[in-house]
Amino acid sequence: MVIQPKIRGFICTNAHPVGCAEHVQEQIDYVKKHGAVANGPKNVLVIGASTGYGLASRITAAFGSGAKTLGIFFEKEASEGKTGSAGWYNTAAFEKAANAAGLWNKHLNGDAFTDEMKSKAIDIIQSEMGKIDLVVYSLAAPRRKDPVTGEIYSSVLKPIGQAYTAKNLNTSKREIEEVSVEPANDEEIFNTVKVMGGEDWERWLDQLHAAGVLAENCQTVAYTYIGKELTWPIYGKATIGRAKEDLDRAAAAITNKLAAQKGHAYVASLKALVTQASSAIPIMPLYISLLYRVMKEEGTHEGCIEQIYGLFQSCLYNPARQLDEAGRLRMDGKELSAHIQAKVAELWGQVQTDNIDELTDYKGYHQEFLRLFGFGYSHVDYDADVSPMVTLANLA
């Protein structure tokens, strides 16, 4: 079939297998070019391994450290007349490259919130991997079923305390508009923390620890975004921010439980990027479009693979790592520097529909959005007839 992008709102409903392979290969090439991660991990579990920062983590562990990787995700295989999801094709491309390099890799496809998935992962680790020395937690999901009570919780993207009105970039209309979001109530805040907070991360580590599959000096990391004044009303000081604060609680609890074997849990704050998750958050497309312009002009822009490779090199596997006052690893310093934020704020006040291309990097934002789904690569023939049917040989 000929596969062209089908965009609906803030998501693309299809994906291109050849383009997704290009997307993955670019990241592999970056890691290979920049060299091995000294004293890096050897047995890695990545929870949320098929897109964004989780995919970049798996690529960095495998091609930067020669690690065995077990990846967990919830993706869709192609069916008659429908493409698979981007994460499915990303994993297929990763698998092909890892196999060619002689790197052990396996995958589990399903709901990572369930105890059944945790048990399946533990079985594979025990039988085929050896003890895990790095667990990456990089889940982004709208809802979660509590494995104990069976109750289903849904997250919301709302401010806390008062309504919020601000400029927004409507990416489907390519217009600057005003968006208003009502404040979350207590139940919505609680539910969002249940879905996006640290409870499931902690449960994963509890079960891995109880099964005896964590190595001495094991590390685990969960990813967050903190941001600054421009994004605080809808992110940092909102429901999603409250959930991310719960990661700090979980990190302390996990570290305490792993103390006997010198294990440690970290929360890593990363920069704002175009991801399938960030595209859904009000104001973030506009903020990111402005940020990209400013950081590209300064020469400090980084994508997922640059951020994660840097995290491994300068933080996770660097004895001289620096922590902030909350004990977090920080890779967002360039974005949050005062002069970058001042420039973004200045442009924020000026941008309108008729000057989007002049004041923002909307073109770069849109191109990066398309590439998440395998589109927008100049050397891929999107008029060619390609098969959407791609298998995963290492799917457990």
C-alpha positions in Angstrom: 0.0 0.0 0.0 1.0 3.6 -0.5 1.3 5.2 3.0 0.8 8.9 3.4 0.4 10.6 6.8 -3.2 10.8 8.2 -3.2 13.5 10.9 -6.1 14.0 13.2 -5.8 16.7 15.8 -2.6 16.2 17.7 -1.9 12.6 16.6 -1.0 10.8 13.4 -3.2 7.7 13.0 -0.8 5.8 10.8 3.0 5.2 10.4 5.5 4.4 7.7 7.7 1.4 8.3 10.6 2.6 6.1 10.5 6.1 7.6 10.4 4.7 11.1 13.5 2.6 10.3 15.2 5.8 9.2 14.2 7.5 12.5 15.8 4.6 14.5 18.9 4.4 12.3 19.6 8.1 12.8 19.7 7.6 16.6 21.9 4.4 16.3 24.3 6.3 14.1 24.5 9.1 16.6 25.4 6.8 19.4 28.0 4.9 17.3 29.6 8.2 16.2 29.9 9.4 19.8 31.4 6.3 21.2 30.9 3.8 24.0 29.5 4.8 27.4 32.3 4.1 29.9 31.2 1.5 32.5 27.7 1.5 31.1 25.0 -1.1 31.8 24.9 -4.7 30.6 21.4 -5.9 31.3 18.7 -3.4 30.8 14.9 -3.4 31.2 13.2 -0.5 29.5 9.5 0.0 30.4 8.1 2.1 27.6 10.7 1.2 25.1 9.2 1.9 21.7 9.1 5.7 21.2 10.6 9.0 22.5 12.9 9.0 25.4 12.3 5.3 26.2 13.4 4.2 22.7 16.4 6.5 22.9 17.3 4.8 26.2 17.2 1.4 24.7 19.3 2.5 21.7 21.9 4.1 24.0 22.1 1.0 26.2 22.4 -1.4 23.4 24.7 0.5 20.9 26.5 2.6 23.5 27.2 -0.1 26.0 26.6 -3.4 24.3 23.7 -4.2 26.7 21.1 -6.9 26.5 17.8 -5.1 26.4 14.3 -6.2 27.3 11.8 -3.7 26.0 8.2 -3.4 27.2 5.5 -1.4 25.2 1.9 -1.4 24.2 1.9 -1.1 20.4 -0.3 -2.1 17.4 0.7 -4.6 14.7 -0.5 -3.9 11.1 -3.7 -5.5 9.9 -5.4 -5.7 6.5 -5.6 -2.2 5.2 -4.1 -0.6 8.3 -0.5 0.2 9.3 1.0 -0.8 12.5 1.8 1.9 15.1 5.1 3.9 15.0 6.3 2.1 18.1 5.9 -1.3 16.4 7.9 -0.2 13.4 10.5 1.5 15.6 11.0 -1.8 17.5 11.2 -3.8 14.3 14.0 -1.5 13.1 15.8 -1.6 16.5 15.5 -5.4 16.5 17.0 -5.8 13.0 19.9 -3.5 13.8 20.5 -5.1 17.2 20.4 -8.6 15.7 22.9 -7.6 13.0 25.2 -6.3 15.7 24.9 -9.5 17.8 23.0 -7.7 20.6 20.5 -9.8 22.6 17.1 -8.2 22.6 13.6 -9.3 23.3 10.2 -7.5 23.7 6.9 -7.8 25.5 3.9 -6.1 24.1 1.0 -5.4 26.5 -0.1 -3.3 29.5 3.0 -2.6 31.6 0.7 -1.6 34.6 -0.4 -5.2 35.1 1.3 -7.7 37.4 1.0 -10.3 34.6 3.4 -8.2 32.5 5.8 -7.8 35.4 5.8 -11.6 35.9 6.5 -12.2 32.2 9.4 -9.8 32.3 10.9 -11.5 35.5 10.6 -14.9 33.8 12.6 -13.7 30.8 15.2 -12.0 33.0 15.7 -15.1 35.1 15.9 -17.5 32.1 17.8 -15.5 29.5 19.4 -12.3 30.8 21.1 -12.4 34.2 20.6 -9.7 36.8 19.4 -6.3 35.7 21.7 -3.3 36.3 19.5 -0.6 34.8 15.7 -0.2 34.8 14.4 2.7 32.7 10.8 3.8 33.4 9.4 5.8 30.5 5.7 5.2 30.4 3.2 7.7 29.0 -0.4 6.5 29.3 -3.8 8.1 29.7 -5.3 5.5 32.1 -4.2 2.8 34.4 -6.0 -0.2 36.0 -5.0 -0.7 39.6 -3.7 -4.3 39.8 -4.9 -4.7 43.4 -8.4 -3.2 43.3 -9.2 -3.4 39.6 -10.3 0.3 39.6 -9.5 2.2 36.4 -8.0 5.7 36.8 -7.9 8.3 34.0 -5.5 11.2 33.9 -6.3 14.8 33.0 -4.2 17.7 31.8 -5.5 20.6 33.9 -4.2 23.4 36.0 -4.6 23.3 39.8 -6.3 26.0 41.8 -7.7 28.3 39.1 -8.6 28.2 35.4 -5.9 29.0 32.9 -6.1 30.9 29.7 -3.2 31.3 27.3 -2.1 31.3 23.7 -2.0 28.0 22.0 -0.7 26.7 18.6 -3.5 24.7 16.9 -1.3 22.4 14.8 -4.1 21.0 12.7 -5.3 24.5 11.7 -1.9 26.1 11.9 -3.3 29.0 13.9 -2.6 30.8 17.1 -5.6 30.7 19.3 -6.6 31.2 22.9 -7.1 28.1 25.0 -8.9 28.0 28.4 -8.7 25.0 30.7 -10.8 24.7 33.9 -9.0 23.7 37.1 -8.9 20.1 38.2 -10.9 18.9 41.2 -9.4 16.8 44.0 -10.5 13.5 42.4 -8.9 14.4 39.0 -5.7 15.3 40.7 -5.7 12.0 42.7 -6.5 10.0 39.5 -3.7 11.7 37.5 -1.2 10.9 40.2 -2.4 7.3 40.2 -1.7 7.0 36.4 1.3 9.2 35.9 3.0 9.2 39.3 5.5 6.9 40.8 3.3 4.1 42.1 3.7 1.7 39.2 7.5 2.5 38.9 7.8 1.5 42.6 5.7 -1.6 42.1 8.0 -2.7 39.2 11.0 -2.3 41.4 9.4 -4.1 44.4 8.6 -7.1 42.2 12.0 -7.2 40.5 13.7 -6.9 43.9 11.5 -9.6 45.4 12.4 -11.9 42.5 16.1 -11.4 43.1 16.8 -10.2 39.6 18.4 -6.8 40.4 22.2 -6.6 40.4 24.4 -5.1 43.0 24.6 -1.3 42.4 21.5 -1.4 40.2 20.2 1.9 39.0 16.7 2.9 37.9 15.6 6.1 36.3 12.3 7.7 35.6 11.9 10.7 33.3 10.2 14.0 34.1 9.8 17.5 32.8 9.9 20.5 35.1 9.9 23.5 32.9 9.7 27.2 34.0 7.2 30.0 34.4 5.7 29.8 30.8 4.7 26.2 31.1 4.1 25.9 34.9 0.4 26.7 34.8 -0.4 23.7 32.6 2.5 21.5 33.3 4.8 22.0 36.3 2.2 23.4 38.7 -0.7 21.4 37.2 -2.1 17.8 37.4 0.8 16.3 35.4 3.3 18.2 37.5 1.7 16.9 40.7 2.0 13.4 39.3 5.6 13.9 38.4 6.3 15.2 41.9 5.2 11.8 43.1 8.2 10.3 41.2 10.4 12.0 43.7 8.6 10.2 46.5 8.9 6.9 44.7 12.6 7.5 44.0 13.3 7.9 47.7 11.3 4.9 48.6 12.9 2.7 46.0 16.4 3.8 47.0 15.7 3.0 50.6 14.4 -0.5 49.7 17.5 -1.2 47.6 20.0 0.2 50.1 21.3 -3.3 51.1 22.5 -3.9 47.5 23.6 -0.3 46.9 20.8 0.3 44.4 19.7 3.8 43.6 16.6 5.4 41.9 16.8 8.7 40.1 14.4 11.1 38.6 15.9 12.7 35.5 14.5 16.0 34.2 14.8 16.3 30.4 14.2 19.1 28.0 10.9 19.8 26.2 10.7 18.0 22.9 8.2 17.0 20.3 6.8 13.6 21.4 3.5 11.9 21.0 2.8 12.8 24.7 3.8 16.5 24.6 1.8 17.1 21.4 -1.4 16.5 23.5 -0.6 19.1 26.2 -2.2 22.5 25.7 0.4 25.3 25.0 3.3 22.9 24.6 3.3 22.9 20.8 3.6 26.7 20.8 6.2 26.7 23.6 8.3 24.0 21.9 8.1 25.8 18.5 9.4 28.9 20.1 12.0 27.1 22.1 13.3 25.2 19.0 13.8 28.5 17.2 15.8 30.1 20.1 17.9 27.0 20.9 18.7 26.2 17.2 19.8 29.8 16.7 22.1 29.5 19.7 23.3 26.0 18.6 22.2 24.3 21.8 19.2 22.4 20.5 19.1 18.6 21.3 16.7 15.8 20.5 15.8 12.6 22.3 19.0 10.7 21.5 21.3 13.6 22.4 19.6 14.1 25.7 19.7 10.4 26.7 23.2 9.7 25.5 24.2 12.8 27.5 22.3 11.5 30.5 24.1 8.2 30.4 27.5 9.8 29.9 27.4 12.7 32.3 25.0 11.5 34.9 24.0 7.8 35.2 27.5 6.5 34.6 29.6 9.4 35.7 30.8 9.2 39.4 31.0 13.0 39.3 27.3 13.4 38.5 25.6 16.5 39.8 22.2 16.4 41.5 19.8 19.3 42.1 18.4 20.2 45.6 15.7 17.5 45.2 18.2 14.8 44.2 17.3 14.8 40.6 19.5 14.4 37.5 19.2 17.5 35.3 19.5 17.5 31.5 17.3 20.6 31.0 19.8 23.3 32.1 20.2 24.8 28.6 16.5 25.1 28.0 15.8 26.6 31.5 18.7 29.1 31.4 17.5 32.7 32.0 18.4 34.1 28.6 16.8 31.3 26.7 13.6 31.6 28.7 13.6 35.4 28.3 13.9 35.1 24.5 11.1 32.6 24.4 8.9 34.8 26.6 9.6 37.8 24.4 8.6 35.9 21.2 5.5 34.5 23.0 4.2 38.0 23.5 4.6 38.8 19.8 3.5 35.6 18.0 0.3 35.6 16.0 -1.1 33.5 13.2 0.3 35.7 10.5 3.9 35.6 11.8 4.2 32.0 12.9 6.9 31.2 10.3 8.8 34.4 11.2 8.8 34.0 14.9 8.7 30.3 15.6 10.3 27.1 14.3 6.8 25.7 13.4 8.3 24.0 10.3 10.9 22.3 12.4 8.2 21.3 15.0 6.0 19.9 12.3 8.8 18.0 10.6 9.8 16.4 13.9 6.2 15.5 14.6 6.0 13.8 11.2 9.2 11.9 11.8 7.8 10.4 15.0 5.6 8.4 12.6 8.2 7.8 9.9 7.2 10.7 7.6 9.1 13.7 6.5 12.3 12.1 5.4 13.4 13.5 2.1 15.1 10.3 0.9 12.1 8.1 1.6 9.7 7.6 -1.4 6.3 8.1 0.1 4.6 7.3 -3.2 6.1 3.8 -3.3 4.1 0.7 -2.6 5.3 -0.8 0.7 4.0 -3.6 2.8 2.8 -2.5 6.3 3.1 -6.1 7.5 6.3 -6.1 9.6 6.9 -8.8 12.2 8.9 -8.8 15.4 10.9 -12.0 15.6 12.0 -11.4 19.2 8.5 -10.7 20.6 8.2 -13.0 23.6 
